[in-house]
Amino acid sequence: MTYKTKLNQTLLESLYWEALCLAEELQQTVEEKNRARENRIDGTQTVVADTTAFSQETFRTTTRIMHAIAWLMDRRACLDGMISAQQLEMQPALPSLIDQESWSISGGQTPDLIGQINAFYIRIARLDRHWRAERERCAEPAAAAKGQRSAAYY
């Protein structure tokens, strides 16, 4: 099955490197925040609650950027001929981004970074939806033609 896609190598490379830069920035920010927390741990409820909230949001954000990177790597592999279009079609859709709440948990640039990563993830999810819709649109005529050929034999 062949279908055209608007995802080209240049776009994928650009998005891939953007994702890697965001992941690197997230890692550096997390390391800085963890060092700062280690220096001020005093056992109070506020510090524990803040650390827990930060850890949860960091985990969610890291997961989002890793899903985006994996999605981009799959498409790069298909364009490079390392996997077939059929193998690519078997990949699941990206998980939805359902928790877009206010991130005031850690101050500084972290909420901005989380917002950038979420915006990037939304862009990739939009590409995923369009790619899947295009794939289905191209598959419909092929399925109809196959059905017509099958009916001719009966």
N, C-alpha and C positions, 0 to 999 in steps of 0.2 A: 504494500500500500504506500503510495507516495502522495504527499500533500505539501503544499507550499506553506512556509511560515515566514513571518516578518522578522523573526529572530535571526540575526546574522552574526557572524564571528566578531565583528567590530563591536557591536552592541553588547554581546555576551562578555567579551574581554573587559570592556569598560565597566560593566556592572560587577563583574567578578572582582576586579581590583578595588572598586569602591567598597564592596562587601569586606574584602580583606583589610582595608584601611579602617573601616568601622570596627571590625573585630579586634584589631590591634589596639585601637584607641580605647575600646571597652576594657580590654585586658589591663592596660596601663592604669586606667581610672580605678578599676577594682583593686589593683595592687596598692595604689596610693591611698585609697579609702581604708583598706585593711591595715596598712601601716599606721595611719592616723588613729584608727580605732584602738589598735594595740597600745598606743601611747597614752590613751585616755581612759582605758577600762578601769572602772571603779566599782563594778558590780551593781550599779543602780538599775532599777527597772527601765528607766529611760534609755540607757545605753543598750541594754539587752533587746528592748523592743525595736530600737532603731537599727541595730545590727541584724535582727531577724527580718525586718521589712526590706532592708537593703539586700540581704542575701536572696530573698525570694524574688525581688525584682531583677536582680543580676542574673539569676538562674533563668527566668522567663526571657530576658533580653538576649542572653547568650544562646538559648535554644532557638529563638527567632532568627538570629543572624546565621547560625549553623544550618538551619533549614534552608535559608536563602542561598547560602554557599553551596550546599548539596544540590539544590535545584539547578543552579547555574552550572555546576560541574557536570551534571547529567546531560544537559543540553550541549555543552562543549564537547563531551565525549561522543555524542551522536553526530554532531557536525564534523568531528575529526574521524569518524568511521570506527570508533572504538566500541560502540554499541549500536545496535540496529534501531530503527524507528519503532519496531515492535517491542523491543526491550524498553525503550523510553516510554512507550504508551502504558506499560505495566506499572510505572512509577505512580504512587498515590499523589493526589492533589496536596498542595500545601495546607497545613492546618490553618484555620481561620484565626484572625486576630480579634479576640472578643473582649479583652480587658483594656480598654483605653481610658484609664482613670487618670487622675492628677498624680504626678510623681513628685511630691514635695518631700520625699523621705530623706534625702541626703544633701540637699542644697548644692551650691556651686554649679558646675557645668554638667553634672550627672543627669539631671532631668532633660537638659538639652540633648545630650548624647542619646539617651533612651528615646527621646522623640525623633531624632534623626534615624535611629535604627528602625523604629516602628514605621516611619514614613518610607524608608527603603523597603522594608518587608511588604508594605502595602503595594508599592510599585511592582515588586516581584510577584505578589499574589495576583495583581491585575494582569500581568503578562501570562501567568499560569492559566487564569480563567480564559483569556483570549486565545491562548494556544490550544486549550482543550476544546473550546467552541469551534475553532477553525478545524481541528482534527475531526470533530463530529460532523461538521458541515461537509467536509470532503468525503467522509465515510458514507454518508447517506446515499449519494448517487451510486456508489459502488455496490452498496447493499441492495438498492433497488434493481440495478442491472443484474445482479446475481439472482435475485428473486424472479426476474423475468426469464432468465435462462432456465432456472429450475422448473418454472411453470410450463415451459415449452416441452419438457421431456414427458409430462404427464398427459 
